[in-house]
Amino acid sequence: MIGLPAGTRVWLVVGHTDMRKGFDGLAALVQTTLQRNPFEGHIFVFRGRRGDIIKVLWFDGQGLMLLAKRLERGRFVWPQADAGSVHLTPAQLSMLLEGIDWRMPRRTDTPSLAA
């Protein structure tokens, strides 16, 4: 994962997005649907209808970056709402990109008493 500057917010665009959209189409979607500026340095994540493809739009201060990922097996976990956005932490974004359920991650081991 690319290191994010402090203060960068991650927004999941709920619902499904036409994955044929590129830089301009996704930036326009951020402006019209979310009423946000795609050039303010925040990250916007979009999911396709089947749930196996996501696209990430990010302005790094010099230009827009468009990252895409397709899972060969499984689906990306997504909110059930039809419109709007959901805020994630950078750690939750990392889990999402790995195909992990970011809503309720569980530890693999429970700490025990030292003595």
N, C-alpha and C positions, 0 to 999 in steps of 0.2 A: 504494500500500500504506500502511496505517496504521502509524505509528511505534510500535514495541513497547518497553515499559519494559525496562531491563537485567534480565537474569536470567529473562526469559520463555522458556520452552521450547516447542518446536513438536513435537507428536506426530501422526504419521499412524496412523490406526486401520486396520490391514491387513485384507484381505478386502473384502467389499462390504457396504454398509449400505442398509437400506430408506430411500430418500430421502423417504418420506412422513413420517418422524419430524421433529418440531419441537424446540423448546427442551427440554422435559421428557424426551422420549424419548431424545434424544442425550445429555443430562446423565446419565440413568439408565444408558445404555450405557457411558459413561465410568466410572461408579461400579462397575457390576457386572462388566464385561468387563475393564477395565484396572486396576481397584482403585485409581483415582485420584480426587481431589476436583476436580470441574469448576469449583469456585469459588475455586481457589488462584491464578488468573491465567495459567495456561498455555493454549496454543492446541491444540485438537483438530480434526483434519481427517478427514473421512469421504468415501468415494467410492461412487457408485452402481454397480449391477451392470454397466451398459453402459460405464462408464468416462468418460462425457462430462459428468458432473455431480459437483461436490464441494460439501460444506458445511463451514463453519468455525465452530466454537463457541469463544467466548472470553469470559471474565469480566473486565471492565476495572476492577473495584473498585466499580462502582456497579450493574451489572446484566449479564446475559448478552447477548452479541451473537451473532446467527446470520447468517452471510454465505453466499450461494450463488452458484455460477458454473457456467454451462453453455457448453461449447465448441460452436460451430456446426460445426466440422470437427476431426477428430482425437480423441485420448483423453488423459486425464491419466495420466502415468507413475506406476505404483504398485508396491510390493513384491509378490513372489510368495507370501509366507507366508499361511497361512490364519487365524492368530490372533495377537493381541498388538499391539504398536505399534512404530514406528520413529521415532527422534528426528531432526529436521531443524534446520538453522540457519535464521535469518530470511532469509538470502540464498537458500537452497534453497527456502524457502516462496515467495519472490517468483518464482523460476524456475518452480516448479510452477504457480502462479496464471497465469503467462504461457503455459503449455502447453509449456514447455521441459523436456527431459530433465534433471532435477536431479541424477541419479546420476553423470554424467560430462560436465559442461559442457566445451566446448572453446573455446579462444580463436580469434578469427577471424584473428589475425595473430601470427606468431612474431617476437619482437624479434630484431633483427640487431645486429651490432657497430657501435658508434658511429664507429669509425675505419676 
